Amino acid sequence: MTSDPDDGPHAPRPRAPCSKVVALLADYLEDRLPDLRHAELTRHLDDCHSCLAHLQTYRSTVSLLRSIREEDLPADLRLTLSAFLDQHAGN
């Protein structure tokens, strides 16, 4: 996502591969990216309809999941999610 330093400050910057952009969407939405990376992602999203669709879907999914109360979930799903979160909490 950076250009060759010999190209100067106004040289076109290559776009990040979409797979890398999608991998950063959670951090992008939670404002956990460094300012430069956040700006690069914003530029990519301005030009890439596919990644923007991923962002909108991710944003909707997060919103929906935040609206679900624990007691709304079946007991077996609560246990499975709890075990998964306990296992991956350190990552």
C-alpha positions in Angstrom: 0.0 0.0 0.0 3.0 2.3 -0.2 4.6 3.7 -3.3 8.3 3.6 -4.3 10.0 6.5 -2.5 11.7 7.5 -5.8 8.2 8.2 -7.3 7.7 11.3 -5.2 4.8 12.2 -3.0 2.3 12.6 -5.8 2.9 9.3 -7.5 -0.1 7.0 -7.7 -0.2 4.6 -4.9 -1.0 1.0 -5.7 -4.3 -0.3 -4.2 -4.2 -2.9 -1.5 -5.5 -6.3 -2.6 -9.1 -6.7 -1.6 -8.3 -9.7 0.6 -6.1 -7.5 2.8 -8.8 -4.8 3.0 -11.5 -7.2 4.0 -9.2 -8.6 6.7 -8.9 -5.1 8.2 -12.6 -4.1 8.2 -13.2 -4.9 11.9 -10.3 -2.7 13.0 -11.4 -0.1 10.5 -14.9 0.1 12.0 -13.6 0.1 15.5 -11.0 2.9 14.7 -8.1 0.7 15.7 -6.0 1.4 12.7 -3.1 3.9 12.5 -4.2 7.1 10.8 -2.3 6.4 7.6 -3.7 2.9 7.2 -7.2 4.2 8.0 -6.9 6.8 5.2 -5.5 4.3 2.7 -8.5 2.0 3.5 -10.9 4.9 3.1 -9.5 5.7 -0.3 -9.7 2.0 -1.3 -13.3 1.9 -0.2 -14.1 5.0 -2.1 -13.0 3.3 -5.3 -13.9 -0.4 -4.7 -17.6 -1.3 -4.7 -16.9 -4.9 -3.7 -15.0 -3.9 -0.6 -17.6 -1.3 0.3 -20.3 -3.9 0.0 -18.3 -6.1 2.4 -18.0 -3.1 4.8 -21.7 -2.5 4.7 -22.5 -6.2 5.3 -20.1 -6.4 8.1 -21.5 -3.2 9.7 -25.0 -4.6 9.5 -24.0 -7.9 10.9 -22.2 -6.3 13.9 -25.3 -4.1 14.5 -27.6 -7.1 14.4 -25.4 -9.2 16.7 -25.2 -6.3 19.2 -29.0 -6.2 19.3 -29.3 -9.8 20.3 -29.6 -10.5 24.0 -27.9 -13.5 25.5 -31.2 -14.9 26.7 -32.5 -14.8 23.1 -30.0 -17.5 22.1 -30.6 -21.2 22.6 -28.7 -22.7 25.5 -26.5 -24.9 23.3 -25.5 -22.0 21.2 -24.7 -19.9 24.3 -22.4 -22.7 25.5 -20.7 -23.1 22.1 -20.1 -19.3 21.8 -18.9 -19.1 25.3 -16.4 -21.9 24.8 -15.2 -20.3 21.5 -14.7 -16.9 23.1 -12.9 -18.4 26.0 -10.6 -20.3 23.7 -9.9 -17.2 21.5 -9.9 -14.5 24.1 -6.1 -14.2 24.1 -5.8 -13.7 20.3 
